[in-house]
Amino acid sequence: MTNQGKTKDNALFTYTGKPRFVQIIPIALQHVMAMFVGTVTVPMVVANACGSTPEERQILIQMALIMAGLATLVQMIPWKGFGSKIPIIFSVGFTFVPTLTVIGAKYGLSGVFGAQIIAGIVTLIMGFAIKYIRKFFPPFVTGTIILTIGLSLYPIAIKYMAGGQGSDGYGNLDNWIIAGITLVVVIICNMFCTGYINLAGIVIGVLVGYIVSLFMGKVDFSGIATAGWITIPKPFQFGISFSPTAVVAIILLTIVNVMQSVGDMTGTTVGGFDREPTAEELSGGILASGVVTLIGACFGGLPVSSYSQNVGIVSMTRVVSRKVFGVTAIVMLVLGFSPKFSALMSTMPKAVIGGATIIVFGMITITGMRLLKDDLSFRNGTIAGLALALGMGITMVPDAITGFPESMHMFLTEPILVAGLVAFFLNLIVPKDKKENEE
């Protein structure tokens, strides 16, 4: 083989390589498939919690796709320290969903985007200071919070599987049939298949569930005809408002989100380059996500986060060419600028979303458990157990805090906030285990 041929064959496995287009497309589509359902589901869940109109839901989906493309593209093309130059996917993430649904239900979309501006600012601050504050969030603290996020998402998935709380026919058997078929297809693809079918398991499950819903008369196409083919995003169309309770809750989640992104960037460099990320790469990656989060708040795109499932693809394939991730980002941008496509996504029945996402929420929980397992001494286990007990326990019995001031109810009934604060402060206060005591 000539040297030129060897270079082209290895181009996928070097960051600055120039692979042929026919080599790029299959891997780029893998990444699109892995991130797609999560990207369109998050705005659907938040929109429903806010009581948004179908038109508003379409805009949120559209902006989520645009922010996913922009956030990923910025990582590939850094500017003045903003961007990591790491082959990683960023998109709207589930980390913020439990809290944003509570904020949205109480304060509407303007409250959601007001809180998001705070999230963007905190992300930027952490991007500049990441090397100094990383030590305060060991794996068991972030693992406890991520585990709580997964557990707190389960009621959302179950309500969706039942057809969406408050909708006509909520809890009817036909909704559970659709959700069950979707879930079974996802399990079959993920557990019994290989290659593209395995990687696209959630997408295939959604497609099958959607087709079943069509035959059962559960899909309404009326909104697609009125949607345009292309549109330009409008700034501040949902307004901006700030609530002190929402601000406090979002700050903690932003810290957790940053720590998760640090973990994903580390997983990418270890899996793709066999090395740890540099301080400059971590800082640039976090700063870029902070900027995109701020831009999203202005135009209707929800906060962005790294996507762990795409990190897994990098580790499995060892493909790190930035051209692959550039094509992935461009595909998401093209889909986002088309209202027709967003309107089509808005027709997705809630039962299909529930059937597809409950397994995703389960994987979030397992991610938290893995982080805990790697750092679970007696001391850390006690702190994590207490944080989980208080965070989830109060949520399950909300009438137990009726004696507290009304202003504190949002704090105390937010499991991620309670668990995160307990784990963080106890980790600072409780003495470290001595080696002989641990043994």
C-alpha positions as CSV (number, residue, x, y, z in Angstrom):
1,M,0.0,0.0,0.0
2,T,1.3,3.5,-0.8
3,N,1.9,6.0,1.9
4,Q,-1.0,8.1,0.6
5,G,-3.3,5.1,0.9
6,K,-2.2,4.5,4.5
7,T,-2.8,8.1,5.3
8,K,-6.4,7.9,4.0
9,D,-7.1,4.7,5.8
10,N,-5.9,6.1,9.1
11,A,-7.6,9.5,8.6
12,L,-10.6,8.5,10.7
13,F,-8.4,7.8,13.6
14,T,-6.5,11.1,13.8
15,Y,-8.1,14.4,14.8
16,T,-6.9,16.4,11.9
17,G,-7.2,13.5,9.4
18,K,-9.0,14.0,6.1
19,P,-11.1,10.9,5.5
20,R,-13.1,10.4,2.3
21,F,-16.8,11.4,2.5
22,V,-17.9,7.8,2.1
23,Q,-16.0,7.0,5.3
24,I,-17.4,10.0,7.2
25,I,-21.1,9.4,6.6
26,P,-21.6,6.0,8.4
27,I,-19.9,7.2,11.6
28,A,-21.6,10.6,11.5
29,L,-25.0,8.9,11.2
30,Q,-24.1,6.8,14.2
31,H,-23.6,9.9,16.3
32,V,-26.8,11.5,14.9
33,M,-28.8,8.4,15.8
34,A,-27.3,8.2,19.3
35,M,-28.1,11.9,20.2
36,F,-31.3,12.4,18.2
37,V,-34.0,11.1,20.5
38,G,-32.5,12.8,23.6
39,T,-32.2,16.1,21.7
40,V,-35.9,16.2,20.7
41,T,-37.3,14.6,23.9
42,V,-35.9,17.2,26.3
43,P,-37.8,20.2,24.7
44,M,-41.0,18.1,24.5
45,V,-40.9,17.3,28.2
46,V,-40.2,20.9,29.2
47,A,-42.8,22.3,26.9
48,N,-45.5,20.0,28.2
49,A,-44.6,20.9,31.8
50,C,-44.9,24.6,30.9
51,G,-48.3,24.0,29.2
52,S,-46.9,25.3,25.9
53,T,-48.8,25.5,22.7
54,P,-48.0,23.2,19.8
55,E,-46.3,26.1,18.0
56,E,-44.1,26.8,21.0
57,R,-43.2,23.2,21.3
58,Q,-42.1,23.1,17.7
59,I,-39.9,26.1,18.2
60,L,-38.3,24.5,21.3
61,I,-37.6,21.3,19.3
62,Q,-36.2,23.4,16.4
63,M,-33.9,25.4,18.7
64,A,-32.7,22.2,20.5
65,L,-31.5,20.8,17.2
66,I,-29.8,24.1,16.3
67,M,-28.1,24.3,19.7
68,A,-27.0,20.7,19.4
69,G,-25.3,21.5,16.1
70,L,-23.8,24.8,17.2
71,A,-22.5,23.4,20.6
72,T,-20.8,20.5,18.8
73,L,-19.4,22.7,16.0
74,V,-17.9,25.1,18.5
75,Q,-16.0,22.3,20.2
76,M,-14.4,21.4,16.8
77,I,-13.5,25.0,15.8
78,P,-12.2,26.7,19.0
79,W,-11.9,30.5,19.1
80,K,-9.8,32.4,21.7
81,G,-9.9,29.6,24.2
82,F,-13.6,28.7,23.7
83,G,-13.8,25.1,22.4
84,S,-12.0,22.0,23.4
85,K,-10.7,20.5,20.1
86,I,-11.9,17.2,21.5
87,P,-14.2,14.9,19.3
88,I,-17.3,15.2,21.6
89,I,-21.0,15.8,21.1
90,F,-22.9,18.5,23.0
91,S,-26.7,18.8,22.9
92,V,-29.6,19.7,25.2
93,G,-29.2,17.4,28.2
94,F,-31.4,15.6,30.7
95,T,-29.4,16.9,33.7
96,F,-31.6,20.0,33.9
97,V,-35.0,18.3,33.1
98,P,-36.3,17.6,36.6
99,T,-35.7,21.1,37.8
100,L,-36.7,22.9,34.6
101,T,-40.1,21.1,34.6
102,V,-40.7,22.3,38.1
103,I,-39.6,25.9,37.2
104,G,-41.6,25.8,34.0
105,A,-44.8,24.6,35.7
106,K,-44.6,27.5,38.2
107,Y,-43.0,30.3,36.2
108,G,-43.5,29.4,32.6
109,L,-40.9,29.4,29.8
110,S,-39.7,32.9,30.7
111,G,-38.7,31.5,34.1
112,V,-37.0,28.6,32.5
113,F,-34.9,30.8,30.3
114,G,-34.2,33.3,33.1
115,A,-32.8,30.4,35.1
116,Q,-30.8,29.3,32.1
117,I,-29.0,32.6,31.8
118,I,-27.8,32.0,35.4
119,A,-26.7,28.5,34.3
120,G,-24.7,30.0,31.4
121,I,-23.0,32.5,33.6
122,V,-22.1,29.9,36.2
123,T,-20.8,27.6,33.5
124,L,-18.5,30.3,32.2
125,I,-17.2,31.0,35.7
126,M,-16.5,27.3,36.2
127,G,-14.8,27.1,32.8
128,F,-12.2,29.6,33.9
129,A,-11.8,28.0,37.4
130,I,-12.3,24.3,36.6
131,K,-8.8,23.3,37.6
132,Y,-9.3,24.8,41.1
133,I,-12.8,23.6,41.9
134,R,-12.7,20.1,40.4
135,K,-11.3,18.6,43.7
136,F,-14.5,19.6,45.6
137,F,-16.6,17.2,43.5
138,P,-15.2,13.7,43.8
139,P,-16.8,10.9,42.0
140,F,-19.1,9.9,44.8
141,V,-20.6,13.4,45.1
142,T,-21.3,13.7,41.4
143,G,-22.4,10.0,41.3
144,T,-24.9,10.7,44.1
145,I,-26.4,13.7,42.2
146,I,-26.5,11.9,38.8
147,L,-28.2,8.9,40.5
148,T,-30.8,11.2,42.0
149,I,-31.3,12.8,38.6
150,G,-32.0,9.3,37.1
151,L,-34.4,8.3,39.9
152,S,-36.3,11.6,39.8
153,L,-36.9,11.2,36.0
154,Y,-38.8,8.0,36.4
155,P,-42.2,9.6,37.2
156,I,-41.9,11.7,34.0
157,A,-41.3,8.6,31.9
158,I,-44.2,6.6,33.6
159,K,-46.6,9.5,33.1
160,Y,-45.6,9.7,29.4
161,M,-46.0,5.9,29.0
162,A,-49.6,6.3,30.3
163,G,-50.3,9.0,27.7
164,G,-49.3,12.2,29.4
165,Q,-50.8,13.4,32.7
166,G,-53.9,15.6,32.0
167,S,-54.4,14.3,28.5
168,D,-57.5,12.6,27.2
169,G,-57.2,8.8,27.8
170,Y,-54.4,9.2,30.4
171,G,-53.7,5.7,31.8
172,N,-55.7,3.9,29.0
173,L,-54.5,0.5,27.9
174,D,-53.8,1.6,24.3
175,N,-51.1,4.0,25.6
176,W,-49.4,1.3,27.5
177,I,-49.5,-1.0,24.5
178,I,-47.8,1.7,22.4
179,A,-45.2,2.4,25.1
180,G,-44.6,-1.3,25.7
181,I,-44.1,-2.1,22.0
182,T,-41.6,0.8,21.7
183,L,-39.7,-0.4,24.8
184,V,-39.6,-4.0,23.7
185,V,-38.2,-3.0,20.3
186,V,-35.5,-0.9,22.0
187,I,-34.5,-3.8,24.2
188,I,-34.3,-6.2,21.3
189,C,-32.1,-3.8,19.3
190,N,-29.8,-3.1,22.2
191,M,-29.5,-6.6,23.6
192,F,-29.8,-8.9,20.7
193,C,-28.5,-7.0,17.7
194,T,-25.1,-5.6,16.7
195,G,-23.7,-2.8,14.4
196,Y,-26.0,0.0,13.3
197,I,-29.1,-1.7,14.6
198,N,-27.6,-1.8,18.1
199,L,-26.5,1.8,18.0
200,A,-29.8,3.0,16.6
201,G,-31.9,1.0,19.0
202,I,-33.8,3.9,20.5
203,V,-34.4,5.5,17.1
204,I,-35.7,2.2,15.7
205,G,-37.9,1.7,18.7
206,V,-39.4,5.2,18.3
207,L,-40.1,4.6,14.6
208,V,-41.9,1.3,15.3
209,G,-43.9,2.9,18.1
210,Y,-44.8,5.8,15.9
211,I,-46.0,3.5,13.1
212,V,-48.1,1.6,15.7
213,S,-49.6,4.9,16.8
214,L,-50.5,5.8,13.3
215,F,-52.5,2.6,12.9
216,M,-54.2,3.3,16.2
217,G,-55.1,6.8,15.2
218,K,-52.9,8.5,17.8
219,V,-51.0,10.9,15.5
220,D,-52.3,14.3,14.5
221,F,-50.6,15.8,11.3
222,S,-52.6,19.0,11.3
223,G,-49.7,21.2,12.5
224,I,-47.3,20.1,9.7
225,A,-49.2,21.8,6.9
226,T,-49.0,25.2,8.4
227,A,-45.3,25.0,9.3
228,G,-42.8,26.7,7.0
229,W,-39.9,25.0,5.2
230,I,-37.2,27.3,6.7
231,T,-37.1,29.9,9.4
232,I,-34.7,32.3,11.2
233,P,-34.7,32.1,15.0
234,K,-36.1,35.2,16.8
235,P,-34.5,36.5,20.0
236,F,-36.4,36.6,23.3
237,Q,-39.6,35.3,21.9
238,F,-40.5,33.6,25.2
239,G,-39.4,36.4,27.5
240,I,-37.0,36.3,30.5
241,S,-37.9,36.3,34.2
242,F,-36.0,35.5,37.3
243,S,-37.0,33.7,40.5
244,P,-34.7,33.4,43.5
245,T,-35.7,29.8,44.2
246,A,-35.2,28.8,40.6
247,V,-31.8,30.5,40.6
248,V,-30.5,28.6,43.6
249,A,-31.7,25.3,42.2
250,I,-30.2,25.9,38.7
251,I,-26.8,26.8,40.2
252,L,-26.3,23.4,41.8
253,L,-27.4,21.6,38.7
254,T,-25.1,23.6,36.5
255,I,-22.1,22.5,38.7
256,V,-23.2,18.9,38.3
257,N,-23.6,19.4,34.6
258,V,-20.1,20.8,34.3
259,M,-18.6,17.9,36.3
260,Q,-20.5,15.5,34.0
261,S,-19.0,17.2,31.0
262,V,-15.5,17.0,32.5
263,G,-16.1,13.3,33.0
264,D,-17.3,12.9,29.4
265,M,-14.3,14.8,28.0
266,T,-12.0,12.7,30.0
267,G,-13.7,9.5,28.7
268,T,-13.3,10.8,25.2
269,T,-9.6,11.5,25.4
270,V,-8.9,8.3,27.2
271,G,-11.0,6.2,24.7
272,G,-9.9,8.1,21.6
273,F,-6.4,9.3,22.3
274,D,-5.2,7.1,25.3
275,R,-4.5,10.1,27.4
276,E,-6.1,12.5,30.0
277,P,-7.4,15.8,28.8
278,T,-5.3,18.9,29.4
279,A,-6.5,21.8,31.6
280,E,-6.8,23.9,28.5
281,E,-9.1,21.4,26.7
282,L,-11.3,21.1,29.8
283,S,-11.6,24.8,30.3
284,G,-12.2,25.4,26.6
285,G,-14.9,22.8,26.4
286,I,-16.8,24.1,29.4
287,L,-16.5,27.8,28.3
288,A,-17.9,26.8,24.9
289,S,-20.9,25.1,26.4
290,G,-21.5,28.1,28.7
291,V,-21.6,30.5,25.7
292,V,-24.0,28.2,23.8
293,T,-26.2,27.9,26.8
294,L,-26.4,31.7,27.0
295,I,-27.2,31.9,23.3
296,G,-29.9,29.3,23.7
297,A,-31.6,31.2,26.5
298,C,-31.9,34.2,24.2
299,F,-33.4,32.2,21.3
300,G,-35.3,29.3,23.0
301,G,-32.7,26.6,23.1
302,L,-32.4,24.7,26.4
303,P,-29.1,24.2,28.3
304,V,-26.5,22.0,26.6
305,S,-24.5,19.1,28.1
306,S,-22.1,16.5,26.8
307,Y,-23.7,13.3,25.6
308,S,-22.2,10.2,27.2
309,Q,-23.7,7.8,24.7
310,N,-21.6,9.4,22.0
311,V,-18.5,9.2,24.2
312,G,-19.2,5.4,24.1
313,I,-19.2,5.4,20.3
314,V,-15.8,7.2,20.3
315,S,-14.3,4.6,22.7
316,M,-15.7,1.7,20.7
317,T,-14.8,2.9,17.2
318,R,-11.7,5.0,18.0
319,V,-12.8,7.4,15.3
320,V,-11.7,10.9,16.3
321,S,-11.6,12.8,13.0
322,R,-13.1,16.3,13.5
323,K,-14.6,16.1,10.1
324,V,-16.9,13.3,11.3
325,F,-18.2,15.5,14.1
326,G,-18.4,18.5,11.9
327,V,-20.7,16.6,9.5
328,T,-22.8,15.4,12.6
329,A,-23.2,19.0,13.7
330,I,-24.2,20.2,10.2
331,V,-26.9,17.5,10.0
332,M,-28.4,18.7,13.3
333,L,-28.3,22.3,12.1
334,V,-30.0,21.6,8.8
335,L,-32.8,19.7,10.6
336,G,-33.1,22.5,13.2
337,F,-33.6,25.3,10.6
338,S,-36.6,23.4,9.1
339,P,-39.9,24.0,10.9
340,K,-41.5,21.2,8.9
341,F,-39.2,18.7,10.6
342,S,-39.8,20.2,14.0
343,A,-43.6,20.0,13.4
344,L,-43.2,16.4,12.4
345,M,-41.4,15.7,15.7
346,S,-44.2,17.4,17.6
347,T,-46.6,14.8,16.4
348,M,-44.8,12.1,18.4
349,P,-47.3,10.6,20.9
350,K,-46.3,10.8,24.5
351,A,-46.5,7.1,25.0
352,V,-43.8,6.6,22.4
353,I,-41.6,9.1,24.1
354,G,-42.2,7.4,27.5
355,G,-41.4,3.9,26.1
356,A,-38.1,5.1,24.5
357,T,-36.9,7.3,27.3
358,I,-37.5,5.2,30.4
359,I,-34.5,3.0,29.3
360,V,-32.4,6.2,28.9
361,F,-33.4,7.4,32.4
362,G,-32.4,3.9,33.6
363,M,-28.9,4.3,32.1
364,I,-28.5,7.7,33.7
365,T,-29.2,6.0,37.1
366,I,-26.6,3.3,36.3
367,T,-24.1,6.0,35.4
368,G,-24.5,7.4,38.9
369,M,-24.2,4.0,40.5
370,R,-20.9,3.3,38.6
371,L,-19.4,6.6,39.8
372,L,-20.5,5.7,43.4
373,K,-19.1,2.2,43.1
374,D,-15.6,3.5,42.2
375,D,-15.4,5.7,45.3
376,L,-17.6,4.0,47.9
377,S,-15.7,3.9,51.2
378,F,-17.7,3.6,54.5
379,R,-17.5,7.4,54.9
380,N,-18.6,8.1,51.3
381,G,-21.3,5.5,51.4
382,T,-22.8,6.9,54.5
383,I,-22.9,10.4,53.0
384,A,-24.3,9.2,49.7
385,G,-26.9,7.1,51.4
386,L,-28.1,10.0,53.6
387,A,-28.2,12.4,50.7
388,L,-30.3,9.9,48.6
389,A,-32.6,9.2,51.6
390,L,-33.4,12.9,52.2
391,G,-33.5,13.9,48.6
392,M,-35.9,11.2,47.4
393,G,-37.7,10.6,50.7
394,I,-39.1,14.2,51.0
395,T,-40.2,14.1,47.4
396,M,-42.2,10.9,48.0
397,V,-44.0,12.4,51.0
398,P,-44.4,16.1,50.1
399,D,-47.1,16.7,52.8
400,A,-44.4,16.0,55.5
401,I,-43.0,19.6,55.1
402,T,-46.3,21.5,55.3
403,G,-45.0,23.2,58.5
404,F,-42.1,24.8,56.6
405,P,-42.5,28.3,55.1
406,E,-44.0,28.3,51.7
407,S,-40.9,29.8,50.2
408,M,-38.9,26.7,51.2
409,H,-41.2,24.1,49.6
410,M,-39.6,24.3,46.1
411,F,-36.1,23.7,47.6
412,L,-37.2,20.9,49.9
413,T,-39.2,19.1,47.2
414,E,-36.4,19.2,44.6
415,P,-34.6,15.9,45.1
416,I,-31.5,16.9,43.2
417,L,-31.0,20.1,45.1
418,V,-31.4,18.4,48.5
419,A,-29.3,15.4,47.7
420,G,-26.6,17.5,46.1
421,L,-26.3,20.0,48.9
422,V,-26.2,17.3,51.5
423,A,-23.5,15.3,49.7
424,F,-21.5,18.4,48.9
425,F,-21.4,19.9,52.4
426,L,-21.0,16.7,54.3
427,N,-18.0,15.8,52.1
428,L,-16.4,19.1,53.2
429,I,-17.3,18.7,56.9
430,V,-16.9,15.0,57.7
431,P,-13.2,13.9,58.3
432,K,-11.6,11.7,55.7
433,D,-11.3,8.0,56.5
434,K,-7.9,7.0,57.9
435,K,-6.4,4.1,56.0
436,E,-6.3,1.8,59.0
437,N,-9.9,2.6,60.0
438,E,-11.1,1.9,56.5
439,E,-9.3,-1.5,56.4
